[in-house]
Amino acid sequence: MTMNSVMDNLRRGLRRLPRRTTLVPSVIGVFMVLVVVAAWALTPTSETEGHVTEARNDLANFAARLESHIATRLAIGAQLRDGLAEGKIANREEFLKQTAYIHDLFTDFQAINWIDSKGVIRWVSPLAGNEAAQNLDVHTVPPAALALTEAEKTGRLQVTRPIELTQGGIGFVAYLPIIKMERLTGFVNIVFRTEPLMQAAMPESLLSKHEVVLMDKDRRIYGTIDTMAGRDEVFSKWILIGNRVWTINLLPKEETIAAYETMVDEIVLFTLILLCIAVAWLAHLAMVRQLKVKASDKLFRTFIEHTPSAIIIKDAKGNYIHGNSRWHELFNPENIDIAGRTAADFFPNAYSKEVQEQERRTLESKEMTEYEYLSPVADGGIMPTLGHMFPIIDDHGSVTAIGCTLTDISSNKKTEQALRDALLKAEEANQSKSKFLATMSHELRTPLNAIIGFSEILTGQYLGPVGNHKYIEYAKDINHSGRHLLALIDEVLDISAIELGKRQMVMEPVALLDLLSSCVKSVRQRARSQGVMLTLVADASLPVISADETAIRQIFLNLLTNAIKFSHSGDKITLSAEADDDKVVIVVADTGDGIRKEQLPKITDPFVKGHSNSLITHEGAGLGLSIVQSFVAAHEGTLNIESEFGYGTRVTVSLPRDRSRQVA
């Protein structure tokens, strides 16, 4: 299988997906359930989220407090440094006095010292317990020497890594350079004890809920356990202490995690699964609705595009929304985007004002308006058109858009005069023809009646048995042919009587639905015998109309008989009817042979048949549609025949609901 065939199959499959109104939503629902279950399994639930949130909040609080505590103490050291630099602290006694006050406030200081510019500790506060630091050269102490040397180079605060204090425990040392007259004159040296510092900064309930470990890179500063390596759910946050980066690690205790164990997560999972099922069902409903909307939209667009009239739709402000291909062909052959444009963008000022005036009347009346235009087309010519403008109203009765059809009536205008001139001659010729046909038909009926009568005597052997049985068969053929010929003559007499105005129309109330049902029953057996499906589609609310019942019945019997005659096994014939306030519209549509385009204009003329092919023969003289046309006209109705050869025929009969005319 080639790549092209694979892609073609894939495209065909994708095109079919919108029609899978059950399969696609089911797949969506199953997929969503799987995603929800996977997410529920992989994502922290409310149980873990509870203690996770608490741990993160506690961690952020502790980190902020610890940074604040150390920053406060370093700020005090900076004040001492500034006092030494500015001469406010000039001797050892003043230094010890200041630092004694600080020791009273903060118990986490091991010592606060002054170091001279050579790196030797000269003043120690308090001296008790820190005697070893007196006159100590810091350059000889490796961890402190690195920080001191860096402070000398940069002139900035430097903090050592965690160190073992001589007095016991873990601590760290801060060096604050004293710069006087842009010259290094010494250092303020603060020795911190980690344990009391942590206790001062730590919230009271922190250790009851979490294990805590404080690290400077790989060195442990403080901790309630030795290590957190290999432990799950360790929460970490780093803080800046001078030039050092410390990492605070929190591990929730088992009792903290257990406090958040509930059934909420399972309930949430079950609810989400139900929501997935609901979404799948809604998707099913949406797809079914979308298919209906697409079918409706396709019917609408097909109707719009195949209508010979130019059709345009505008919003209530007169801005174009949509135009069919005929409108673009006449007025916008370059296919410029019409969205948001108005008539003034395509037509001269005078013409656009006419259009806008009709739009105004349509908006005000909320009814269809009709007007004849001399429309300027794109090629520079002028086309006489008949415009019908109608409002498009929403469910609240507001006009949301305006539709307009422009029908080319130039051919009508050109032929009107010629038709008027030829009308008198045609009527005279038609009268003569009808008189001739009526006379000849009457003359033919007499011998035909004799032929039919004598053939019935022979068939019935009323005067005794016929010697040879073949004579009886021949007599039956003669009788059948005679009756057929007599039926044709009756049709000729009907058409002649109609054309001569002698066919009386007896107007009476006619229940249209009952009449159509009766017509369908009359021809249903013939349709079944040919394998043709015959369907009546009509609302029970069809009105009672004023009409000649015999003529109306003959109209639809002729149309149905014609449809059956030119249909084949498997074809479908639909008789449909609907009504509005002014008229009823009945349509006979079939999927049979259809009528050639060149035959359509004359199909209702007397003696014209739908097939001119000598290989296709049907009974009849070609008067059925002519009689239909005459009877429809006698009822002041309209007859419209649309057909495409090989695809079927659609005959539309429009009849007024009320009329007073009595004679055809």
N, C-alpha and C positions, 0 to 999 in steps of 0.2 A: 504494500500500500504506500503510495507516494505521499509526500508532505502536503501537497495541494489537496489530495482527497481527504487526508486527516483534518486539515483546516476546514474544508467544506463541511465535513461531518460535524465538527465542533460548532461551526456557525449555525448549522441546521438545528443542532441540539439546543443551543442558546436561544434560538428563535422560538423553540417549542416550550421553553421553560415557563413563560407567562401563562400558558394554558394548563400547566400542571397545578391546578388550584388546590389539590390535596397533597401531592408528593412534595412540592417545594416547601409549603408551610411545615409539613412533618419533619423534613430534613432540617429546616431552620430551628424548629423546636428542640429536636434531639441535639443539634449542635450547641444551642444555647444552654441546655441542661448540662451537657458535658463540660462546657466552659465554666459554668457556675460551680459545678462540683470540683473541677480542677482548681479553680481560683479559691474556693473555700478550703480545699486541702492545702494549698500552697501559701495562701495569704494568712497572716496572723488574724485570729478571730477576736471577738470582743473579750474573750477570757484573757488571751495574751495581750491584747491591746490595752486592757485595763492596767495590768501591772507594768506594761511597757511604758504607757503614758506616765504613770506615777514615777517610774524609775527615771525617765528622762526629765521630768519636772524637778525631782529631787536632785538629780545630777546638775542641772542648770543652776538651781538655787545654791547648792554647795559650791560650785565653781565660782559663782559670782561673789559669794560671801568670802571665799578664800582669797580671791584676787583683791577684794576690797580690803580685807584685813592686812594682807602683805603690803598693798599699796599705801595704806595708812601708816604703817610702820616705816616704810621706806621714805614717805613724805616727812616723817619726824626726823629721820636721819638726814634728809636734805636740808631741813631747817638748822640742824646742828652744823652741817657743812657750811651753809650760808653764814651762820653766826661766826664761825671761825674765819671764813674768808673775809668778812666785813669788819673783823676786829671786835665784835660784840662779846665774844668769848676770848679773853686774852691770856688766861692762865689755867693751870690745872684745877685750881679750886673752883673757878666758875664752871669749868667743864663738868667736874664731878657733881656740882650742885644741880646743873641742868639735867644730867643723866639720871641722878637719883630720883628726881621727880618723874621721869619717864618710866623707870623701873617700878615705881609705885603704881603706875597706870597699867602696864603690860607685863605680865608674868612670863611671857614666852621669849623675852630677851635673855640670853645667857650672859652676854657682855656687850658694852658699847665702848669702843676704844678710839683713841687718836693715834694715828701712825704718821711718823715724820716722812719727809720726802725721800729718805733713803730706805724706807720700808720697815723701820723698826718701831714696834709698839711702845709708846712712851706713856700714855695715860690709859689706865684700865679702870672700868666702872662696871660692877663693883670689884674691888681687888680681892675680896675674900672669895676663895674658891677658884679664882682665876690668876693666882700668883705666877703660874708657869708662863703666862702671856706677857708679863712685865719684861720689857727690853728684849722681846723676841724679834729676831729678824725674819719677817714673813717670807723672804725669798728662800729661806731654808726649809719651808714647809711645802712639799710639792703641790698638793691640790690648791692651796691658797696662793702659792706663788704664781700659778698660771693666771688666775683671776686678777691678782695685783698687777702683774706685768701688762695685761690687756687694758686695765684701767689707766695705767701710766701712758700707754700708747694713744688711747682714744679720748681720754679725759671724760669718760662716761661711766655710769654705774655698771658694775660687774658683779655677778652672783656666782658663787662656786657651785659645783655639783654637790649632792648629798655627801656628808662626811661623818665619820665617827668622832663625837666630841670627847675631849679628854675627861670631862666631867661625867661622861656616860650618856648614851642615847645618840640619836641621829639628829643632825642639824645642818645648817648651811650658813655661809658667810657672805655678807654684802660689803662691797668696797665702793665708797663715794669719793671721788677725787676732789680735793680742795684746790681751786684755781684762783690765784690772787695775782692781779696785774699780769694776766696771761702766763702765769708761771705756776707749776705744780708745787704746792707747799706742804702737801700731806694728804691724809685720807681719813674719813670717818669710817670706822670698821664696826659693823653690827653682826653679832653672832646670834642666830636664831636657834631655838630648840623646837624641833618639829612637833613633838607630842603635844605640848600645851598649845602651840599655834593651831593645830588641827582641832583640838577640843574647843578652842575659842570660836573657830570659824564654822564648826559643824553644827547643823540643826539638831535639836534634841532627839527627834525620832528617827534620824537617818540610820543609826547603827542597829535599831530594832528591826528595820525592814531590809537592810542591804549589808553585804560585805563590801568593804572599801579598801582599795589599794591605790597608793599614789606613787607614780614613777617619774624619774628624770632619765629619759631614754631607757637604758637597761638597768638603772640603779633604783632600788626601792627606797622611797622616802618615808612612807608610812603605810601601814596596812593592818586590817583585822585578821587577814589570813596571809599565808606565805606567798601564794601565787594564784593567778587566775588562768594560767595557761591550760588550754584544753577544755575550758568551761564554755557552755553555751549561754547565750543571752547575757553577755557582758556588755555593758553600756559605757562608752568612753567619751571623754571630752578633754581637750588640751587647753592649757592656760599659759600666758606669758608671765614669767617672773624675772623682770630685768632682761638679761640676755639668755635666760634658760627657758625651755619649753617643758612644762610638766604635764603629765597625762593622768587624769583622774578616772579610775575604773570602778564601776558599781556592778555588783552581782546580786539580783533580788534573791531573798531567802525563800525557802520552800513555803513557809507559812504566808508570805506575801503573795505568792502565785496562787496558792490554794484559796485565798480570800476572794478571788475573782471567778472561781469556777461556777458556771450557771448553765441553764438550758437555752439561753438566749441564742447562741450560735446555731444550734440545731433548728430552732424555730425560724431563724433568719434563712437558713438553707432551704427549709421546706417552703417558706414564703417565696423565695426566689424561683424555686422550681415551678410553683404555681403560676408565678408571673411569666415564666418562659412559655408555659402551656397557653396562657392567655394571649401572649404576643403572637404565638403561632396561629391561634384561632383568629385573631384580628388580622394577621397577614392573609389567612385564607379568605376572610370576608373582603379584605381590600383587593385581593387578586380577582375574586369573582366580580366585584364592582368595577374594577378596572377593565376587565374583559367586556362587560356590558357597556361601559363608557366608550371603549375603543370601537366596539361594533357600532354604537350609535354615532360616534364621531366619524367613522368610516362611511356610514350611510349618508350622513350630512355632507361630508366633503365630496363624496362621489356624486351626490345630487347637485351640489353647488358647481363642481367642476364640469359636469356633463350638461348643465343647463345652457342652452344656446344664448341666453341673455347674459349681459354683463352684470355681475352682482358685486356689491361693495357693502361692507359693514363698518360703521363708525361708532365712536362713543358718543355720549350725550352732548359733548362739546364740539362735535363735528370733526374730530380727529380720526383718520383712517385706522382701522384695525386689521381688516382682511379684505382682499379682492380676489375673485376667481380668475382663471386663466384668460377668459374672454375679455374681462375688463382690462387686464394688463395688455392683451393683444391690441385692443383698440386705443387705449389712452396712456399706457406705460410700457411700450415694447422693450425698453432698455432695462426693465425690471428693477427700477430704483426702489430702495426700501421705503415703503409707504407709511410705516408705523409712525404715528405722531404728526403726520402731515395733514393738510386740509385741501379742499377743492381749489383754493387760491394758489396752491403750489403746482397745479397741473393744468388749470384752465384759465382763460381770460377773465378779467374782472367782472364783466357783465354776466357771463355765464355762471361764475361762481356765486354771484349774488342771487341769481335765480335759484340755484341749488340750496343756498343757505336759507332763503325765504321758505322753500318747501320744507326744509328741516325744521324751521321754527313752527310752521303750521302743524307738522306731524307731532312735535313735542307738546304743543298746546292741546291738540285734540286727542292725542294718544290713539289715533286711528290712522288707517292707511290713506295716503293721498296719492292722486294720480295726476300726471302732467305730461304734456308733450314738449320735448326739447329739440332744438337744433344743436346737437352735441358736436363740438369741435374735436375731431379725432387726431391722433398723433401724426398722421401723414399730412396734415394740413387741410384735409377736407372737412365737410360738414355732413353729419349723419342725422337724419330724422329719427328720433327715439321716443319711445313711450316709457316714462319713468313711473315706477310704483315705489313709494317710500312708506315704510311701515315701522312702528315702534317695537322695540324688544323690551318687554316689561318683566321685572322680577316678581318674586312671590309677594312682595309688599306693595305692588302696584306702582312702583317707580320705574321710569324709563331709564334703562341702563345703557342702551345702545339703539342705533337706528340702522335698519337694513334698506337697501335700495336695489331694485332691478331696472336695468336699462335694456329695452328690447328694440332691436333694429327694425324700423318700420319703413325703411327707404323703398324696399321692393313693393310694399303695399301702396305707398304713395305714387310710385311710378306706374303701377298697374291699375290704380283706381279709375283713372279716366278711360283707359282702354277697356276696362271691364264694363264701365257704364255704357260705352259706345256699343260694345258687343252684346250687352245684356238683352236688348230688345230682339235682335236677330236670333240670339240663342234661345230665348223663350219661344219665339215663333217656330223655330226649327224643332224645339223640344215638344211643343204642343202637337205639331204635325206627326212627329215620330210616335208620340204616345197614342194619338188617335189611330195611326196605322197599326201599332202593336195591338191595341184593344180590338180593332176590327178583325185583324188576322187571328187573334187568339179566340175570339168568339166563333169565327168560321172553322177553326180547327177543333173546337170542342165537340161539334156535332158528329163528325166521323169518328173521333176518338171514343165518344160514348158508345157508338155502335160497335167499334172494335172491342172495347172492354166488355160490353154486354154479350156479344156473340162468343168471345173467348171464354166467358164464364159458363155459357150454355154448353160449349164443347167440353170444358173441364169437368163440369158437373154431370155430363152425359144425360141431360134432361130429355133428349129426344131419342134415347136408346144408346146402347153401347157402341163405342167406337172400335172399329176392327183392330187397329194397331195401337199399342200403348204409347208409341212414340208421338202420336198425334196429341195425346193428352199433355205430354211434356212440352211440345211446341205451343200448345194452346196456353199453358201456364206462362211460358216465356212471353208470348204475345200480350197476355193480361198484365204481367209485371211491367213490361216496357210501356204499355199504354197508360198505366196508372202513373208511371214515372213522368211520362211526357205530359200528362194532364196536370201533375203537380207543378211542372215547370211553367205550363201555360197559366196556372193560377197565380204563380209568382209574377209572371209578366202582366197579368191583369191587375194584381195588387200595385205594382210599380206604376202602371199606366194610370190607375185610379188616383194614386197619390199625386202624381205629376199633374194630372188634370184637375186636381182639387176636388175630386168627387168622393174621396175617402173621409167619411165622417168620424171625427174624434168624439167619443162619448166620455166626457169627464166625470169621474166619480172617485170617492176616496179609495185608495189602494194601499193595503198593508204591505209595504215593500219587503219586509223580512219574509213574510209568508209566501209572497210571489217568487222571490229568489229561491227559497227552499223548494218550492214546487218545480221550478225549472231544473234545479239540480237533480231532483228525484226522476224527472222525465228522461234525462239523458245519462243517468248514472250507469244503467245496465250496458248501454253502448260503450261507455268509457271503460267499464270493467272488462268487457269482451275484447278490447284492444290493449288491455294491460296499462291503462292510463289512470293515474291517481287524480281524483276530482275532490276539491276541498272548498267549503264555504266558510269564509271568515267575515263575520258581521256581528255588530253589537246588537243586543236585544232591544236597545233603545232607538233603533231606526224608526223614523217617523212615518206616519201615514201621509201620502202625497196625493195631490189631485192629478189624475192621469187617466188615459184610456187603458184599461187593464189588458185588453186583447193585444193592443199595439206594444205595450211594455213587455208583456210576456213574449211576444214574437221577437222583440229586440234581443232579449237575453237567451232565448232558445236558439236563435240564429248565431249569436256570438259563441255560445257553448258548443253548438254543433260544428261550427267552423273550427274551433280550437281542437275538438276531438278528431275531426277529419284530417287535420294536418299535424297530429301528434302520433307518437309511436310508443311501443311498450317501454315502460320505465319513465316516460315523461310525466310532468305534473301540471295540472290546471288549477288555478286558484281564482275563485270568485269572491271578491271582497267589496265591502261597502262601508261608508262612513258619511256622516252628515254634519253640517254646521247650520247657522241660523238662516242661510239663504238657499242652500242647495244640498243635494245628495250626490255623492260621487261613487260610482260603481265601476270596478276594474275587473276585467277578465284577462288574466295573464297566463301564458302557457310557455313551456320549454320545448315546443315542437320545431317544425321546419323553419318558421320565420318567413319573412317576405323580403325579396330583394329591394334594395334602396331605390332603384329606378322604377319599381312598380308601385311603391307606396303612394305617390301623389294621385294615382288613378284607381286605387284599390276599391274605392266606394262608387266608382262609375258602374252603370249597368253593364252586365255581360263581361266584366273584367274578373279574371281569376287570379288567385295568389301565385299560381305556378304557370309558367309558360313553357315548361319542359314537357315535351311530348311523351317522355318516359314516365312522367308522374301524372296519373289521371285520377280525378275524383268526380263523383256525381255532382250535378248542379249546373245552372246556366250562368252563375256569377252574379246573381241578383240579391243574395243574402245581405251583404254589407250595404248595398244600395238601398234596400228596404230599411235596414237599421238606420242609415244616415237620414232617410226621409222621415221616419217615425221620431227620431231624436229631434230633428229640426222642427217637426210639427208640435213637439212639446216645449219648444223654445230652449232646448238643451244644446249641449255640445258633445261632439264625438272626436276623440283623439286616438290615433293609432300609431304606436311606436313598435318598430321591429328591427331585428338584426338577423340577417339570413343565417340559418344554422343554429341560432340561439333562442329563438322564440319570439312571441309577439305579446304586446301589452295594449289592450283596448280600454280606454277610459271614457265612460259616459257620465256627463254631469247633467242633472235634471233639477229644475227649480222646484222648491217645496210647494209653492202655491201658484196657480195660474188660472186665467179665466177664458183662454182661447178655446173655441168649440169645434172649429172646422179646420182640417188640414188642406 
